Amino acid sequence: MIVLKFGGSSVADAACMRQVAGLVAAALPKAPLVVLSAMGKTTNGLFAAAKAAEAGDLAGAMERQRALMAAHRQTATELFAGAAPETLDVALTDLFGELELLLRGVALLRELSPRSMDAIASLGERLSTRIFAAFVGGAWVDARTVLRTDEVFGEAVPQQAAIRALAAEHMKPLLGAGRAVVTQGYIGATADGLTTTLGRGGSDYSAALFGAALAAEEVQIWTDVEGVLTCDPRIVPEALPIPDLSFAEAAELAAFGAKVLHPATIQPAVEARIPVTVRHTQKPEGRFTTISAEVRSGRPITALASRGPVTVLTVSSTRMLAQSGFLARLFEVFGRRGVSVDLVATAEVSVSLTVEADEPLKALLEDLAAFATVEIHERRAIIAAVGERLKSTPGLGAKLLTALGDINVEMISMGANEINLSLVVKEESTAEALRRLHRVLVGAP
């Protein structure tokens, strides 16, 4: 069997759902498990309704509830040529009744707990899958009966052993060639049946968890791009899809700005040696990327990514000379203040590091001033060159710096692993630096 996951843009309206239904029909011989996100901007609408209720604006919350109800009913009406089946109509009525009760409860208490927010947020996926399952005639499975999590609402941690057992009980008997099983991404439940959500990239995570639990042949992530690209196409128009990507490369690219998917969300599938493909819903015959545990392509650089703005802190002290423990003391300050560090470069009497531009630095700088001086350089950006053979390719560093020409490099970091060379430039130089590097170092994958 295979897993097909479709994001919100892929099921945004009736026309999109018809397109997805065609892809599911083509996959029927492979016994597909279909994992759906909420329609379009439904999750944002649910959060807005919940916030309005928390503020005591019940009328505003109900207005948003009615707008969501109208959009889903219109989609159902269009899919079924004017009249949704009675069973679907009843299911939608029940779900919107549940939403209304939840919003009224939040408004009454003027309190929106993470637990209540998860219950409200779950309705987006439950609505989209009810409509789609009815349209394709597939079995509908409530993901909350399978995707067991802990009780950290909003960022729940899946319990994979329990998921395997529950998937075997609730999903496996329904799977078979010639029929589809439809379920939700993003949502799960505790052992006590309380609704939870998985946070950022939750639907991709659900698909990977289900795929691993069911020993799928492949997990397909259907989105609005033809796989992972060699660079951001808004900056480098000639960027192309990467046919094969290792999990390590995908992780590095995501950490430094690539936004197609977050690798942590597909880790369960990769650990189970199940390939994950990233495909374009509107271009099913087009190019796509396959992400697997390891790829030995022989290419020095696979892709470029960037992140910014960041702030560079250069911490200097003569106490660093021949003194052990200085770095431990330095990073203890960052840890105690909860400030995350991305890149680090050291010299004899100084350490340069990058932090996110919005990090609260006042207290951190006061602590550092007790034993060092600190220079601050704001509005910088990190550019990451990622590739499996980057470190073992002679002359690559010289080629990179030559490609940049007159763009000043303020910091370079390499060595923590062999697949990422990161450098820091002024933020306004980012786009030109990416274009030059892509042209010289990446080219056609």
Secondary structure, 3 states (H helix, E strand, C coil): CEEEEECHHHHCCHHHHHHHHHHHHHCHHHCCEEEECCCCCHHHHHHHHHHHHHCCCHHHHHHHHHHHHHHHHHHHHHHCCCCCCHHHHHHHHHHHHHHHHHHHHHHHHCCCCHHHHHHHHHHHHHHHHHHHHHHHCCEECCHHHCCEECCCCCCCCECHHHHHHHHHHHCHHHCECCECEEEECCEEECCCCCEEECCCCHHHHHHHHHHHHCCCCEEEEEECCCCCECCCCCCCCCCCECCEEEHHHHHHHHHCCCCCCCHHHHHHHHHCCCCEEEEECCCCCCCCEEEECCCCCCCCCCEEEEEEEEEEEEEECHHHCCCCCHHHHHHHHHHHCCCCCCCEEECCCEEEEEEECCCCCHHHHHHHCCCCEEEEEEEEEEEEEECCCCCCCCCHHHHHHHHHCCCCCCEEECCCCCCEEEEEEEHHHHHHHHHHHHHHHHCCC
